[in-house]
Amino acid sequence: MEKVVKHIGELNGSVLVFGGIYSNLHALEALQAAANSHKISPSNIICTGDIVAYCAHPAECVNFMREWGVHIIAGNVELNLLDQADDCGCNFDEGSRCDIFSKQWYPYAKAKIKSEQLDYITTIPHHLKFEYNGKSITVLHGTVENVSGYIFKSTSWSEKKNILQAEDSDIIIAGHCGLPFIDRHEDKIWLNAGVIGMPANDGHTNTWYAILDTKNNELKVSYHKLNYSHQEASQAMIDNNLPPAYADTLLSGIWDNCDVLPEWETAQQGKEIELSEKIIKL
């Protein structure tokens, strides 16, 4: 499939960024309420992909995003659904717990997604580009060449720098890895807002989103916790025979496993994330 890059021009005012809805309709509804409380319009909201994944309401989440009208790029799950693939394309090691669980949730999601939802997914670009406060920004899911590529905070800056240079961008906003972080070297930034559909392996049930803003001509990023009806979302997973381990994660804030995580991120399991409501001057 040819990569589609959508240029959305220059954005002004507060910009809300989030990713990884993961079929969690309860979290998505809470995120919309948070955006409304911040008085941020859909034209200034960006999603880094993976509408569909582990939770119970894949079709409902796709419909919600279509009706809401925010900017979005395709995650690997959306692209594999379009291709009618037999797996989620998450690059899980064969036989790992993530791989085993994906063989339960992905067929469920695939069965729920009909032509109505697929028609909308075909309109979603692979990357976004825009200007903000004099900065050129690219939004991608994994990496430029691999939508399922994992970039973490511990990933070498040289790898991030190569992508920033290849995209001729000051800032990369990315998704896929499931954890919020910001990495800055000199005047270049790699930013992941985290995901709203699953907690960040920190022992808390809240999930994460970020807001870009300007004040006194300075560009800032603030990370925000999202609280939602996680017990109801977990019960919906159980009611639909989805992996109980993932339903438990919504209640515990701890991932079932760290199969995809590098050593540094694995060591952070259960630890408080220090980005909470923190404003970072860029």
Order of alpha helices (4+ residues) and beta strands (2+ residues): beta-beta-alpha-beta-alpha-beta-alpha-alpha-alpha-beta-beta-alpha-beta-beta-beta-beta-beta-alpha-alpha-alpha-beta
